[in-house]
Amino acid sequence: MINRRKFIENLSAAGALSLIPAGLKANPIIYDVSLGAKSLPVVISTWIHGINANAKAIEVLKNGGSVVDAVEQGVMIPEADPENRSVGLGGLPDRDGHVTLDACIMGPDGNAGSVCFLENIVHPISVARMVMEKTPHVMLAGEGALQFALENGFEEQNLLTPGAEKAWKDWLKESKYDPELNWENKPNEFHDTIGLLAVDQNGDIAGACTTSGLGFKMRGRVGDSPIIGAGLYVDNEVGGATATGMGELVIKVVGSFLVVELMRNGKSPQQACEEAVARIVKKVPENKIRQVGFIAMNKKGETGAYCLQPGFNYALYQDNINEMHDSKSFY
Ligand code: SD4
């Protein structure tokens, strides 16, 4: 935990005095962690694979990396894990046997980058970051995204591992397309999209989201995860949010943007996640048979999580503890 002097130094060094409400600027001790306010940094991410991702993000921050470095390197852990069936290497393919990846990243400066329908690259989040930092665009898709990645030093690799190929061939026997609830949490079998939000010692927020999308999806299908505002949104004046679950439902309510706007209007991260889920219940008829989960964080490091169906969990690093929590659900 950072001490009070260090925290105040951090505040002034990085121009983070905007954290402090007008009128309190003469007395920044209000945010001193030793007086019971939230201790920064805080990292929150979706599903069990979030534990290792959080740990990496914290390590990056503690070693002086930026909050964008932290979220990128955090989610690179599940991207590189061949046992993870829903992110990067080892992700489940589409119904034609191709692993196609979606990812996006957003930083405290409001900049954003994204790739979708990208094949043969283990770390789509790093390509998304490069789109953010090196191009005038936000999103590159498919062949163009791959071409951009190869031109910038990424190497092609077959992402279809024997385990994922076997799962696909088993699925082909019936070819029944009905995404199972919480398939993300089946140990060693299916995990899902990682969305990760971090707030650093200065109160600056970034987020990253990366996935191979729904297993056995139609070729060309893109979910919510690479769509800024749907799968991820960060506004450094307010907070950040990210989503998991059936992307079609998230896109229809522009879910992560909605959560952040609700926080802007005074809701806590928890209230905002609950209201966004309630919006899906009201507007999207499939809500009873599908899963969606949101996590959110504000600049003070307060967090929230809520989902449609029981079974969603998330990893939270706070006050030097990195542990799993079960999300409350609408149903
Ligand atoms: C998608 N939201 O592609 C992702 C997948 C996911 O639980 O999160 N599934 O729709």
Boltz pocket constraint, residues with backbone or C-beta under 6 A from the ligand:
constraints:
  - pocket:
      binder: B
      contacts: [[A, 184], [A, 192], [A, 193], [A, 211], [A, 212], [A, 213], [A, 214], [A, 222], [A, 223], [A, 224], [A, 225], [A, 243], [A, 244], [A, 245], [A, 246], [A, 247], [A, 248], [A, 291]]
      max_distance: 6.0
